[in-house]
Amino acid sequence: MKCVECSLEYVESSPSDRRLHHRLHDEVVNGLHRLRLRRYNAIWTQGTRSVVAINSGSPRTQRLLAQEVSLVAARDIDYSFVTYSADERPDERQIHLFLGVSDDRAQAYVCFERRFHIWQCTWSEYAAGVAHRLGDRPMWSIGYAWVSRGNRRTGWLRDVLSAARGHLGFGNEFGWYTPFTDTGEAAVRALCPSGILIAK
C-alpha cells in the first residue's frame, strides 16, 4: 500500500515494513528527531523555533546531522542524488546549510551556495523557458530547500531565509538553482511573486 501522508509504498502485512514506514513517515512528516538538538548554537531564535548554521568548519557531528536531514529531504521528493555529504571538501561554492529546529526536530533545511552565472526572469518567462543573462558575479544561491510535510505553510522557509540573510549578509538579492519541484515552485512563487534570479 501507499501512505497518503508520506507517499511511502510498503507491505502492511510485513512487520519490518511497518516499522520502516513508522520511522520514515515520522521523519518526512514531522522532521528528523535527535535528542538535545535544541541545544545547538542558533543564529536565530523565535519562540520554540531556532535556526542552526552549518558549514565546512562546523563540528563533524553537526555536519553529519545536516547530511541526515538532507537524506530525509531527498527521500521525501524521490531525489536520487546526494545533496550534501559531511565529508565534502570545501570549494568555491562555500556551502552553508541552515536547519530549522523546533522541539528537537529538524523541520526545515536550506542549502546556500556561492554561484557565479546569473539570470533573471518573471514567472511567465520561467514557464516559457526564457531567462535574461545578467552576467557573471558571485551570488548566494539556494541549491536545495525542504520543509517537513507537516510543517509546510507555517512560515518556516521565510524564517530560515531571514536567518540566512542576516548570517551571510546578502540583503534581498539571492538566486535559486533551478528547476523546481511542483511543491518547491509554489513555495518560491509565494516568496518571490514578481520573478526570480537564477544563479548556477
Residue frames as qw, qx, qy, qz and C-alpha x, y, z in Angstrom:
[[0.000, 0.888, 0.460, 0.000, 0.00, 0.00, 0.00],
 [0.388, 0.387, -0.026, 0.836, 1.00, 3.66, -0.34],
 [0.254, -0.553, -0.503, 0.614, 0.75, 6.05, 2.58],
 [0.206, 0.831, 0.400, 0.328, -1.29, 9.13, 1.64],
 [0.306, -0.943, 0.003, 0.130, 0.69, 11.35, 4.05],
 [0.393, -0.683, 0.492, 0.370, 4.33, 10.39, 3.36],
 [0.655, 0.593, -0.298, -0.361, 3.92, 8.66, -0.06],
 [0.122, -0.448, 0.886, 0.014, 5.93, 5.60, 1.04],
 [0.832, 0.072, -0.375, -0.403, 4.90, 2.30, -0.51],
 [0.105, -0.384, 0.862, -0.313, 5.15, -0.64, 1.90],
 [0.543, -0.167, -0.788, -0.239, 3.66, -4.05, 2.66],
 [0.484, -0.537, 0.177, -0.668, 1.25, -3.63, 5.55],
 [0.950, -0.237, -0.131, -0.156, 1.34, -7.32, 6.46],
 [0.753, 0.244, -0.371, 0.486, 5.13, -7.20, 6.92],
 [0.548, -0.769, -0.208, 0.255, 6.27, -6.23, 10.47],
 [0.563, -0.245, 0.169, 0.771, 9.62, -4.96, 9.17],
 [0.173, 0.464, 0.438, 0.750, 7.87, -2.86, 6.53],
 [0.329, -0.835, -0.401, -0.185, 5.51, -1.41, 9.14],
 [0.594, -0.622, -0.066, 0.505, 8.44, -0.47, 11.38],
 [0.447, 0.031, 0.317, 0.836, 10.28, 1.11, 8.45],
 [0.009, -0.660, -0.479, -0.579, 7.17, 3.04, 7.45],
 [0.457, -0.815, -0.334, 0.122, 6.65, 4.28, 11.00],
 [0.553, -0.470, 0.081, 0.683, 10.19, 5.70, 11.15],
 [0.315, 0.140, 0.434, 0.832, 10.30, 7.20, 7.67],
 [0.115, -0.744, -0.553, -0.356, 6.78, 8.58, 7.96],
 [0.451, -0.795, -0.246, 0.323, 7.67, 10.36, 11.19],
 [0.481, -0.325, 0.219, 0.784, 10.81, 11.93, 9.65],
 [0.191, 0.323, 0.542, 0.752, 9.14, 13.10, 6.44],
 [0.223, -0.755, -0.520, -0.331, 6.02, 14.48, 8.14],
 [0.494, -0.850, -0.172, 0.065, 7.41, 15.81, 11.43],
 [0.176, 0.865, -0.426, 0.197, 11.14, 16.27, 10.78],
 [0.718, 0.182, -0.604, 0.294, 14.23, 14.36, 11.90],
 [0.612, -0.757, 0.006, -0.229, 14.24, 13.86, 15.68],
 [0.666, 0.240, -0.492, 0.507, 17.51, 13.99, 17.61],
 [0.571, -0.704, -0.350, 0.238, 17.92, 14.44, 21.36],
 [0.428, -0.633, -0.011, 0.645, 19.35, 17.79, 22.52],
 [0.463, 0.452, 0.424, 0.634, 19.04, 19.24, 19.03],
 [0.083, -0.931, -0.267, -0.233, 17.52, 22.41, 20.51],
 [0.575, -0.733, 0.078, 0.355, 20.78, 22.96, 22.43],
 [0.662, 0.250, 0.265, 0.655, 22.80, 23.57, 19.28],
 [0.165, -0.454, -0.035, 0.875, 24.07, 27.13, 18.95],
 [0.371, 0.705, 0.594, 0.113, 21.47, 29.05, 16.98],
 [0.278, 0.054, 0.181, 0.942, 21.90, 32.11, 14.76],
 [0.364, -0.253, -0.212, -0.871, 18.19, 32.94, 15.03],
 [0.124, -0.259, -0.905, 0.312, 15.54, 32.18, 17.65],
 [0.387, -0.177, -0.061, -0.903, 11.86, 33.00, 17.91],
 [0.827, -0.215, 0.086, -0.512, 9.60, 31.20, 20.36],
 [0.859, -0.215, 0.464, 0.002, 10.23, 27.46, 20.06],
 [0.808, 0.554, 0.090, 0.181, 11.91, 27.86, 16.67],
 [0.339, -0.760, 0.380, 0.404, 15.60, 28.30, 16.00],
 [0.769, 0.626, -0.127, 0.012, 17.91, 28.17, 13.01],
 [0.694, -0.507, 0.397, 0.322, 21.31, 26.46, 13.12],
 [0.499, 0.792, -0.309, -0.168, 24.02, 27.28, 10.55],
 [0.833, -0.256, 0.443, 0.211, 26.44, 24.54, 9.46],
 [0.521, 0.787, -0.303, -0.130, 29.41, 24.78, 7.10],
 [0.822, 0.313, -0.429, 0.206, 32.72, 23.02, 6.41],
 [0.197, 0.465, -0.576, 0.643, 34.21, 24.42, 9.62],
 [0.690, -0.422, 0.114, -0.576, 31.44, 23.11, 11.86],
 [0.425, -0.346, 0.816, -0.183, 31.99, 20.09, 14.15],
 [0.204, 0.100, -0.887, -0.402, 31.61, 16.79, 12.31],
 [0.105, 0.356, 0.871, -0.321, 28.62, 15.84, 14.48],
 [0.317, 0.612, 0.223, -0.689, 26.76, 18.86, 13.09],
 [0.284, 0.433, -0.599, -0.611, 27.84, 18.10, 9.53],
 [0.051, -0.065, -0.993, -0.084, 26.60, 14.52, 9.96],
 [0.237, 0.506, 0.639, -0.529, 23.28, 15.87, 11.23],
 [0.347, 0.587, -0.160, -0.714, 22.97, 18.06, 8.13],
 [0.183, 0.240, -0.867, -0.396, 23.74, 15.02, 6.00],
 [0.100, 0.272, 0.935, -0.204, 20.98, 13.04, 7.72],
 [0.312, 0.608, 0.368, -0.631, 18.45, 15.81, 7.19],
 [0.281, 0.506, -0.480, -0.659, 19.47, 16.13, 3.54],
 [0.074, 0.034, -0.975, -0.208, 18.80, 12.40, 3.07],
 [0.206, 0.480, 0.751, -0.404, 15.33, 12.72, 4.62],
 [0.300, 0.645, 0.004, -0.703, 14.62, 15.66, 2.30],
 [0.203, 0.371, -0.736, -0.528, 15.88, 13.78, -0.76],
 [0.048, 0.163, 0.985, -0.012, 13.82, 10.72, 0.13],
 [0.275, 0.537, 0.514, -0.610, 10.71, 12.89, 0.53],
 [0.464, 0.677, -0.087, -0.565, 10.85, 14.18, -3.05],
 [0.917, 0.206, 0.325, 0.109, 12.35, 11.00, -4.53],
 [0.258, 0.896, -0.357, -0.059, 15.60, 12.80, -5.37],
 [0.988, 0.040, -0.062, 0.133, 18.25, 10.24, -6.37],
 [0.547, 0.535, -0.313, 0.563, 21.39, 12.36, -5.84],
 [0.573, -0.441, -0.414, 0.553, 23.29, 13.18, -2.64],
 [0.059, 0.925, 0.182, 0.328, 22.59, 16.83, -1.80],
 [0.126, -0.843, 0.414, -0.320, 25.19, 17.11, 0.96],
 [0.872, -0.029, -0.427, 0.236, 28.00, 14.96, 2.37],
 [0.555, -0.826, 0.012, 0.098, 29.52, 15.57, 5.80],
 [0.686, -0.373, 0.348, 0.519, 32.97, 14.89, 4.37],
 [0.540, 0.755, 0.259, 0.269, 32.59, 17.07, 1.30],
 [0.573, -0.129, -0.003, 0.809, 35.74, 19.08, 0.67],
 [0.054, 0.797, 0.200, -0.567, 35.39, 22.89, 0.80],
 [0.488, 0.276, 0.492, 0.665, 35.33, 24.55, -2.62],
 [0.072, 0.107, 0.125, 0.984, 34.37, 27.84, -4.26],
 [0.366, -0.539, -0.600, -0.465, 30.67, 27.22, -3.51],
 [0.007, -0.248, 0.540, -0.804, 31.29, 27.85, 0.24],
 [0.495, -0.396, -0.694, -0.341, 28.29, 25.66, 1.14],
 [0.161, -0.146, 0.563, -0.797, 26.28, 26.82, 4.15],
 [0.378, -0.355, -0.821, -0.241, 23.40, 24.71, 5.49],
 [0.270, -0.234, 0.324, -0.876, 20.63, 26.15, 7.61],
 [0.308, -0.271, -0.912, -0.011, 18.45, 23.85, 9.71],
 [0.434, -0.438, -0.004, -0.787, 15.11, 24.97, 11.10],
 [0.358, -0.032, -0.878, 0.315, 14.76, 23.34, 14.52],
 [0.514, -0.401, 0.101, -0.752, 11.78, 23.04, 16.86],
 [0.829, -0.313, 0.282, -0.367, 11.31, 20.66, 19.79],
 [0.491, -0.420, 0.743, 0.175, 14.46, 18.66, 18.98],
 [0.705, 0.416, 0.560, 0.132, 13.33, 18.15, 15.39],
 [0.153, -0.318, 0.430, 0.831, 14.99, 19.41, 12.23],
 [0.462, 0.590, 0.606, -0.267, 11.88, 20.53, 10.36],
 [0.487, 0.868, 0.029, -0.095, 13.44, 22.65, 7.60],
 [0.702, -0.259, 0.390, 0.537, 16.64, 22.51, 5.57],
 [0.451, 0.890, 0.039, -0.061, 18.06, 25.12, 3.16],
 [0.762, -0.147, 0.257, 0.576, 21.39, 24.84, 1.35],
 [0.206, 0.956, -0.054, -0.204, 23.07, 28.07, 0.22],
 [0.785, -0.006, 0.300, 0.541, 25.97, 28.04, -2.24],
 [0.005, -0.704, 0.224, 0.674, 28.05, 30.71, -3.95],
 [0.668, 0.430, 0.552, 0.255, 27.24, 30.64, -7.65],
 [0.287, -0.449, 0.250, 0.808, 28.60, 32.80, -10.45],
 [0.025, 0.159, 0.660, 0.734, 26.30, 32.68, -13.51],
 [0.172, 0.401, 0.545, -0.716, 23.21, 34.86, -13.09],
 [0.053, -0.345, -0.666, -0.660, 19.90, 35.11, -14.99],
 [0.236, 0.216, 0.457, -0.830, 16.64, 36.92, -14.25],
 [0.185, -0.239, -0.764, -0.570, 13.09, 36.12, -15.27],
 [0.560, -0.136, 0.191, -0.794, 9.44, 36.69, -14.46],
 [0.561, -0.014, 0.794, -0.233, 7.29, 33.66, -13.75],
 [0.748, 0.571, 0.177, -0.290, 5.68, 33.80, -17.18],
 [0.387, 0.733, -0.552, -0.096, 9.16, 33.84, -18.71],
 [0.291, -0.385, 0.861, -0.161, 10.24, 30.96, -16.49],
 [0.728, 0.241, 0.571, -0.294, 7.24, 28.92, -17.63],
 [0.697, 0.699, -0.026, -0.158, 8.22, 29.64, -21.25],
 [0.889, -0.050, 0.123, 0.438, 11.86, 28.69, -20.65],
 [0.372, 0.751, 0.002, 0.545, 13.09, 32.28, -21.08],
 [0.579, -0.709, -0.128, 0.381, 15.67, 33.97, -18.83],
 [0.328, 0.910, -0.104, 0.230, 17.81, 37.08, -19.28],
 [0.804, -0.027, -0.245, 0.541, 21.54, 36.70, -18.65],
 [0.233, -0.971, -0.027, -0.035, 22.86, 39.28, -16.17],
 [0.311, 0.757, -0.522, 0.240, 26.49, 38.28, -16.37],
 [0.814, -0.079, -0.507, 0.271, 28.96, 36.53, -14.10],
 [0.066, -0.594, 0.433, -0.675, 29.48, 37.54, -10.50],
 [0.241, -0.055, -0.906, 0.344, 29.34, 35.78, -7.13],
 [0.526, -0.318, -0.037, -0.788, 25.88, 35.44, -5.62],
 [0.290, -0.079, 0.871, -0.389, 24.42, 33.33, -2.85],
 [0.571, 0.038, -0.529, -0.627, 22.03, 30.81, -4.37],
 [0.696, -0.166, 0.538, -0.446, 19.61, 28.35, -2.81],
 [0.244, 0.316, -0.861, -0.314, 20.61, 24.98, -4.15],
 [0.430, -0.262, -0.859, -0.093, 18.09, 22.97, -2.15],
 [0.299, -0.230, 0.369, -0.849, 15.23, 23.79, 0.22],
 [0.490, -0.251, -0.816, -0.177, 12.91, 21.47, 2.12],
 [0.386, -0.295, 0.428, -0.762, 10.31, 21.70, 4.88],
 [0.083, 0.082, 0.984, -0.135, 8.82, 18.59, 6.51],
 [0.161, -0.385, -0.711, -0.566, 5.32, 17.89, 5.22],
 [0.357, -0.675, -0.635, 0.118, 3.55, 18.54, 8.50],
 [0.329, -0.637, -0.157, 0.680, 5.22, 21.93, 8.86],
 [0.282, 0.239, 0.463, 0.805, 4.68, 23.42, 5.41],
 [0.128, -0.666, -0.372, -0.634, 2.81, 26.72, 5.04],
 [0.573, -0.715, -0.338, 0.213, 3.82, 27.67, 8.59],
 [0.030, 0.986, -0.151, 0.065, 6.43, 30.29, 7.62],
 [0.821, -0.391, 0.262, 0.322, 9.45, 28.03, 8.08],
 [0.690, 0.373, 0.243, 0.571, 11.04, 28.88, 4.74],
 [0.054, 0.894, 0.048, 0.442, 10.67, 32.63, 5.38],
 [0.616, -0.772, 0.156, -0.006, 12.19, 32.21, 8.84],
 [0.838, -0.152, 0.283, 0.442, 15.20, 30.28, 7.56],
 [0.503, 0.613, 0.205, 0.574, 15.74, 32.79, 4.74],
 [0.200, -0.936, 0.015, -0.288, 15.62, 35.65, 7.23],
 [0.738, -0.602, 0.250, 0.177, 18.21, 33.94, 9.42],
 [0.784, 0.145, 0.310, 0.517, 20.44, 33.14, 6.44],
 [0.280, 0.838, 0.145, 0.445, 20.17, 36.72, 5.17],
 [0.369, -0.903, 0.170, -0.138, 21.45, 38.06, 8.48],
 [0.818, -0.392, 0.343, 0.245, 24.17, 35.41, 8.74],
 [0.703, 0.198, 0.406, 0.550, 25.52, 35.65, 5.18],
 [0.104, -0.630, -0.021, 0.769, 24.74, 39.33, 4.65],
 [0.294, 0.170, 0.683, 0.647, 23.24, 39.10, 1.16],
 [0.259, 0.212, 0.058, -0.941, 20.35, 41.55, 1.68],
 [0.702, 0.361, 0.365, -0.494, 17.42, 40.92, -0.64],
 [0.584, 0.605, -0.435, -0.321, 19.50, 39.71, -3.59],
 [0.442, -0.299, 0.846, 0.004, 19.92, 35.96, -3.84],
 [0.489, 0.279, -0.599, -0.570, 19.37, 33.35, -6.51],
 [0.842, -0.045, 0.428, -0.325, 17.76, 29.97, -6.93],
 [0.065, -0.319, 0.877, 0.354, 19.18, 26.86, -8.54],
 [0.754, 0.252, 0.096, -0.599, 16.51, 25.60, -10.92],
 [0.416, -0.386, -0.472, -0.675, 14.49, 23.56, -11.86],
 [0.386, -0.242, 0.539, -0.708, 11.96, 23.29, -9.03],
 [0.006, 0.288, 0.957, -0.023, 9.63, 20.53, -7.97],
 [0.187, -0.618, -0.528, -0.552, 5.96, 21.49, -8.25],
 [0.535, -0.735, -0.381, 0.168, 5.76, 21.99, -4.48],
 [0.537, -0.322, 0.006, 0.780, 9.02, 23.93, -4.49],
 [0.165, 0.325, 0.379, 0.851, 7.91, 26.23, -7.30],
 [0.327, -0.748, -0.488, -0.308, 4.68, 27.05, -5.44],
 [0.586, -0.653, -0.228, 0.422, 6.69, 27.98, -2.33],
 [0.450, -0.132, 0.184, 0.864, 9.13, 30.13, -4.30],
 [0.015, 0.549, 0.487, 0.680, 6.31, 31.89, -6.14],
 [0.433, -0.805, -0.405, -0.025, 4.81, 32.83, -2.77],
 [0.581, -0.543, -0.026, 0.605, 8.17, 34.23, -1.62],
 [0.199, -0.336, 0.376, 0.840, 9.07, 35.97, -4.91],
 [0.504, 0.575, 0.589, -0.260, 5.78, 36.78, -6.65],
 [0.371, 0.832, -0.103, -0.400, 7.21, 39.01, -9.41],
 [0.782, 0.535, -0.315, 0.060, 10.02, 36.71, -10.53],
 [0.837, -0.480, 0.158, 0.209, 13.37, 35.26, -9.56],
 [0.158, 0.777, -0.598, -0.117, 17.10, 35.44, -10.01],
 [0.999, 0.037, -0.021, 0.030, 18.59, 32.15, -11.16],
 [0.049, -0.822, 0.566, -0.032, 22.16, 31.54, -10.02],
 [0.997, 0.032, 0.063, 0.019, 24.14, 28.50, -11.17]]
